[in-house]
Amino acid sequence: MPPRPELACLIGMATDRHPRHTRLVLIGLAALAAAACTGKYVRSTGDEPVEATPASLARGEYLVQRVAACGACHTTRASGRIADPELPELFLAGGNVIETVSPEMRVSIPNITSDPDTGIGRWSDDQVARAIRDGVDQNGNFLSPIMPFDAFRHMSDAEVRAVVGYLRSVPHVRQERKPVKKDVPFLVHAALDWFGAGRHAPARSVAAPSPADRAAHGRYLLDVAGCADCHSLGKRGPRGQDDRWLAGSDVPFPEGGRVWASNITPDHDTGIGRYTPEQVKRTLREGMRLDGKRMAPPMSTLSAHYAGMTEEDLDALVAYLFSVKSVRHHVAARQLDAETRARLGEP
């Protein structure tokens, strides 16, 4: 996500007019902005542990394994590349590296098992919940927006507690890989960490809609699954509902070559409008695109998780997709590298 315009303007003015004092100006701006961001975006946390019950553990497992698809990023790969198969014995142990194209960033995926040295074993349960929904770590620092906390802020209070309880039940794994050095452009870092670009007010008192309200339940699932993070991705982050929402990404994902998220609005020519809800649901179950080709990363890694969603949840999610505003928007064709083409059985 690029920096806010006002930040770029301030830095530019400082550099152009007072080159000798640029560093002091930036440090001063950073201190003021960081203090303001801390008060606005970082809530205090408590030490009370989450109460786990058989029902909450089952719900937490379902959310982690299926709807939120946490393992699609956090489960270790032998190569460290998200496009490669997950290693079940290193479930949620991190150690992978994820890259973005616009802006160019390179970030390590952390271990979210309760290992005390390489995972979240020294975090309180409330700190874990805060990280999930607000993107704030144990020490009050902002996480990279590669973590979909803007989507997870819609997760209800009860369900985020269920997720935390389940994470605590996952076997501890010590991640032996050292994190790569975080590679984020300076201005992007300044915008995100000093000026709060892409942040939101702390999630509080969030309730899940009743599954009986199919439209609201479908929207809830879409939010928690983070669909808009990819399918509405623009050059400045996910676009809002008034800006080609769910009509495909403007920038590619680099895993497996160059892949643009598709248009999943009900437009007949460029979206899913010429297909039936059952066909769309089948794509999520089978990891196949609507044109019959196998999905490529990142969707191929996610669909393996979504495939385990219940019939009722998939029905609600797909019904919601067919209810959103139709947007005519052609998405660029994917450009797969040779290894990914071979894996997908394409020439």
RAPEBEL-V558623 format. One record per residue. PSI is psi in degrees with one decimal (none if undefined). D_CENTER is the distance of its C-alpha to the mean C-alpha in Angstrom with 2 decimals. Layout:
psi:PSI d_center:D_CENTER
psi:PSI d_center:D_CENTER
//
This chain:
psi:123.6 d_center:13.26
psi:161.6 d_center:17.07
psi:157.8 d_center:19.08
psi:146.1 d_center:20.63
psi:-38.5 d_center:24.04
psi:-32.2 d_center:26.01
psi:-46.5 d_center:24.76
psi:-38.5 d_center:25.72
psi:-45.0 d_center:29.00
psi:-43.3 d_center:29.83
psi:-41.7 d_center:29.26
psi:-43.8 d_center:31.26
psi:-43.1 d_center:34.10
psi:-39.6 d_center:34.30
psi:-41.7 d_center:34.47
psi:-40.2 d_center:36.98
psi:-32.0 d_center:39.34
psi:67.3 d_center:39.35
psi:-32.0 d_center:38.30
psi:-23.2 d_center:39.94
psi:9.2 d_center:38.07
psi:-46.0 d_center:34.62
psi:-43.3 d_center:33.30
psi:-39.7 d_center:34.82
psi:-45.3 d_center:33.44
psi:-40.3 d_center:29.89
psi:-41.6 d_center:30.28
psi:-44.6 d_center:31.68
psi:-41.2 d_center:28.96
psi:-44.1 d_center:26.32
psi:-45.1 d_center:28.16
psi:-46.4 d_center:28.58
psi:-41.2 d_center:25.05
psi:-40.7 d_center:23.57
psi:-42.1 d_center:25.96
psi:-41.1 d_center:25.05
psi:-39.7 d_center:21.29
psi:-43.8 d_center:21.94
psi:-31.6 d_center:23.98
psi:-35.6 d_center:21.71
psi:-7.9 d_center:18.22
psi:115.1 d_center:19.12
psi:155.4 d_center:20.84
psi:158.0 d_center:23.18
psi:157.3 d_center:22.57
psi:175.5 d_center:25.10
psi:-2.8 d_center:26.30
psi:127.1 d_center:26.87
psi:154.5 d_center:25.37
psi:137.2 d_center:23.60
psi:119.7 d_center:26.18
psi:131.6 d_center:25.29
psi:163.5 d_center:27.23
psi:-39.9 d_center:27.35
psi:-42.9 d_center:25.80
psi:-35.2 d_center:22.90
psi:-40.6 d_center:22.26
psi:-41.0 d_center:22.30
psi:-42.2 d_center:19.86
psi:-40.6 d_center:17.50
psi:-43.6 d_center:17.87
psi:-43.9 d_center:17.18
psi:-45.5 d_center:13.90
psi:-45.8 d_center:12.72
psi:-30.7 d_center:14.34
psi:-74.0 d_center:13.89
psi:-51.8 d_center:11.92
psi:-17.3 d_center:8.72
psi:46.3 d_center:9.53
psi:-37.0 d_center:8.97
psi:-19.1 d_center:11.63
psi:-26.8 d_center:10.14
psi:-43.6 d_center:8.99
psi:-16.4 d_center:11.18
psi:132.3 d_center:14.37
psi:141.5 d_center:16.75
psi:149.2 d_center:18.05
psi:-37.2 d_center:21.64
psi:-15.3 d_center:20.90
psi:0.7 d_center:17.67
psi:131.6 d_center:16.22
psi:-27.5 d_center:13.20
psi:-18.4 d_center:15.50
psi:165.7 d_center:18.09
psi:146.3 d_center:18.84
psi:147.8 d_center:17.53
psi:104.9 d_center:20.31
psi:-32.1 d_center:20.88
psi:-12.4 d_center:23.06
psi:42.7 d_center:20.26
psi:121.1 d_center:17.81
psi:18.1 d_center:14.87
psi:1.8 d_center:16.98
psi:-152.3 d_center:14.65
psi:-0.2 d_center:16.65
psi:167.2 d_center:14.66
psi:133.7 d_center:14.04
psi:140.9 d_center:11.41
psi:152.7 d_center:12.81
psi:160.7 d_center:12.31
psi:-43.7 d_center:15.34
psi:102.5 d_center:15.52
psi:163.7 d_center:15.74
psi:116.9 d_center:16.49
psi:154.8 d_center:14.58
psi:117.1 d_center:14.74
psi:139.8 d_center:12.99
psi:143.8 d_center:13.74
psi:124.4 d_center:11.52
psi:164.2 d_center:13.42
psi:122.0 d_center:15.57
psi:20.9 d_center:14.69
psi:170.5 d_center:18.08
psi:28.1 d_center:20.82
psi:130.9 d_center:22.69
psi:-22.1 d_center:24.33
psi:-36.5 d_center:24.39
psi:-0.3 d_center:21.26
psi:-142.7 d_center:18.95
psi:23.1 d_center:18.63
psi:-24.3 d_center:22.21
psi:1.1 d_center:23.51
psi:149.9 d_center:20.95
psi:160.7 d_center:22.07
psi:-37.7 d_center:20.35
psi:-32.4 d_center:19.78
psi:-36.9 d_center:18.20
psi:-44.8 d_center:15.66
psi:-39.6 d_center:15.06
psi:-39.7 d_center:14.85
psi:-41.0 d_center:12.23
psi:-48.1 d_center:9.99
psi:-23.9 d_center:10.76
psi:-12.3 d_center:11.97
psi:38.4 d_center:10.47
psi:129.4 d_center:14.07
psi:-173.5 d_center:15.48
psi:-35.7 d_center:18.81
psi:8.0 d_center:20.86
psi:10.5 d_center:19.43
psi:152.7 d_center:17.67
psi:137.7 d_center:14.46
psi:159.1 d_center:11.41
psi:141.1 d_center:9.90
psi:0.3 d_center:7.35
psi:-31.9 d_center:5.67
psi:123.0 d_center:4.57
psi:52.3 d_center:2.70
psi:-23.6 d_center:6.45
psi:-28.1 d_center:7.68
psi:-42.1 d_center:6.85
psi:-13.2 d_center:8.07
psi:-19.3 d_center:11.03
psi:-9.5 d_center:12.53
psi:134.1 d_center:12.93
psi:160.9 d_center:16.66
psi:-44.5 d_center:18.55
psi:-38.5 d_center:20.08
psi:-32.6 d_center:17.03
psi:-33.7 d_center:15.19
psi:-38.4 d_center:18.58
psi:-39.9 d_center:18.73
psi:-46.7 d_center:15.50
psi:-44.2 d_center:16.98
psi:-41.1 d_center:20.28
psi:-41.6 d_center:19.10
psi:-36.7 d_center:17.37
psi:-22.9 d_center:20.79
psi:-13.3 d_center:22.51
psi:137.6 d_center:20.82
psi:136.3 d_center:23.32
psi:137.6 d_center:23.07
psi:128.6 d_center:22.51
psi:119.8 d_center:23.59
psi:115.3 d_center:21.50
psi:-18.6 d_center:24.20
psi:137.2 d_center:22.24
psi:138.2 d_center:22.16
psi:143.7 d_center:18.97
psi:156.7 d_center:19.37
psi:128.5 d_center:20.19
psi:123.0 d_center:17.30
psi:96.3 d_center:18.02
psi:129.7 d_center:16.94
psi:145.8 d_center:19.53
psi:-47.3 d_center:21.72
psi:-33.6 d_center:21.31
psi:-44.6 d_center:17.53
psi:-44.7 d_center:17.87
psi:-44.7 d_center:20.53
psi:-42.4 d_center:18.70
psi:-46.5 d_center:15.62
psi:-25.5 d_center:17.69
psi:-38.4 d_center:21.04
psi:2.3 d_center:20.59
psi:21.8 d_center:17.37
psi:133.3 d_center:15.86
psi:4.3 d_center:12.53
psi:167.1 d_center:13.34
psi:161.0 d_center:14.53
psi:147.4 d_center:17.40
psi:136.7 d_center:16.96
psi:124.8 d_center:16.12
psi:146.8 d_center:19.49
psi:50.6 d_center:21.48
psi:128.3 d_center:18.85
psi:144.8 d_center:20.46
psi:140.5 d_center:19.35
psi:160.0 d_center:21.54
psi:137.1 d_center:24.15
psi:-20.0 d_center:23.53
psi:-26.4 d_center:26.92
psi:88.3 d_center:25.46
psi:-41.5 d_center:23.93
psi:-46.1 d_center:22.51
psi:-38.6 d_center:20.87
psi:-41.0 d_center:19.61
psi:-41.2 d_center:18.16
psi:-40.3 d_center:16.34
psi:-46.1 d_center:15.06
psi:-41.3 d_center:13.76
psi:-41.1 d_center:12.15
psi:-49.8 d_center:10.33
psi:-30.5 d_center:9.36
psi:-10.6 d_center:8.40
psi:26.5 d_center:5.95
psi:-40.7 d_center:8.76
psi:-23.8 d_center:9.36
psi:-31.8 d_center:6.38
psi:-47.7 d_center:8.35
psi:-6.6 d_center:11.63
psi:16.8 d_center:12.29
psi:121.6 d_center:11.23
psi:-174.9 d_center:14.28
psi:-15.9 d_center:15.74
psi:26.5 d_center:14.89
psi:-176.8 d_center:11.29
psi:133.6 d_center:10.55
psi:155.6 d_center:14.08
psi:-179.9 d_center:15.52
psi:-16.0 d_center:17.51
psi:12.8 d_center:20.61
psi:80.7 d_center:19.41
psi:47.2 d_center:19.08
psi:128.3 d_center:16.33
psi:14.5 d_center:14.92
psi:19.5 d_center:17.58
psi:160.0 d_center:15.71
psi:149.6 d_center:14.22
psi:-19.6 d_center:16.66
psi:150.3 d_center:15.50
psi:161.8 d_center:15.20
psi:134.8 d_center:12.93
psi:-9.1 d_center:15.35
psi:121.7 d_center:15.06
psi:11.9 d_center:18.32
psi:-123.5 d_center:19.70
psi:116.3 d_center:18.41
psi:127.0 d_center:16.51
psi:134.5 d_center:15.72
psi:141.2 d_center:13.76
psi:165.9 d_center:16.64
psi:116.9 d_center:18.10
psi:24.8 d_center:17.63
psi:165.8 d_center:19.94
psi:27.3 d_center:23.43
psi:136.8 d_center:25.18
psi:-38.1 d_center:27.93
psi:-35.3 d_center:28.06
psi:-5.3 d_center:24.60
psi:-138.9 d_center:22.38
psi:9.0 d_center:22.88
psi:-23.9 d_center:26.03
psi:4.5 d_center:28.54
psi:165.6 d_center:27.09
psi:158.2 d_center:27.53
psi:-36.7 d_center:24.97
psi:-37.8 d_center:26.15
psi:-41.0 d_center:25.46
psi:-42.3 d_center:21.88
psi:-37.6 d_center:21.43
psi:-33.9 d_center:23.11
psi:-36.8 d_center:20.63
psi:-33.3 d_center:17.92
psi:-38.4 d_center:20.57
psi:-7.4 d_center:21.92
psi:27.6 d_center:19.26
psi:141.3 d_center:21.62
psi:166.0 d_center:21.25
psi:-19.7 d_center:23.58
psi:5.8 d_center:25.93
psi:-7.4 d_center:26.42
psi:154.5 d_center:24.68
psi:144.2 d_center:22.23
psi:148.7 d_center:18.56
psi:165.3 d_center:17.32
psi:148.5 d_center:14.15
psi:-12.2 d_center:11.25
psi:-31.2 d_center:12.30
psi:-33.3 d_center:15.02
psi:-33.3 d_center:12.96
psi:-41.0 d_center:10.99
psi:-28.1 d_center:14.29
psi:-28.5 d_center:16.06
psi:-46.7 d_center:14.19
psi:-26.9 d_center:14.43
psi:-24.6 d_center:18.06
psi:5.4 d_center:18.90
psi:154.0 d_center:18.14
psi:159.1 d_center:21.44
psi:-42.5 d_center:23.55
psi:-41.1 d_center:23.49
psi:-43.1 d_center:19.72
psi:-39.3 d_center:19.47
psi:-43.9 d_center:22.48
psi:-42.2 d_center:21.05
psi:-48.0 d_center:17.75
psi:-39.9 d_center:19.83
psi:-39.3 d_center:22.46
psi:-40.5 d_center:20.09
psi:-39.5 d_center:19.00
psi:-8.9 d_center:22.74
psi:-11.7 d_center:23.33
psi:167.7 d_center:21.19
psi:131.2 d_center:22.96
psi:131.6 d_center:23.96
psi:123.9 d_center:23.12
psi:111.4 d_center:25.08
psi:115.0 d_center:23.03
psi:132.3 d_center:23.55
psi:140.8 d_center:20.69
psi:145.3 d_center:21.81
psi:145.3 d_center:22.71
psi:151.1 d_center:20.81
psi:93.5 d_center:22.57
psi:146.3 d_center:22.26
psi:168.8 d_center:23.77
psi:-40.3 d_center:26.77
psi:-41.6 d_center:25.18
psi:-39.0 d_center:22.51
psi:-43.1 d_center:25.26
psi:-40.5 d_center:27.43
psi:-35.0 d_center:24.86
psi:-0.4 d_center:24.37
psi:28.8 d_center:28.13
psi:148.6 d_center:28.37
psi:none d_center:31.22
//
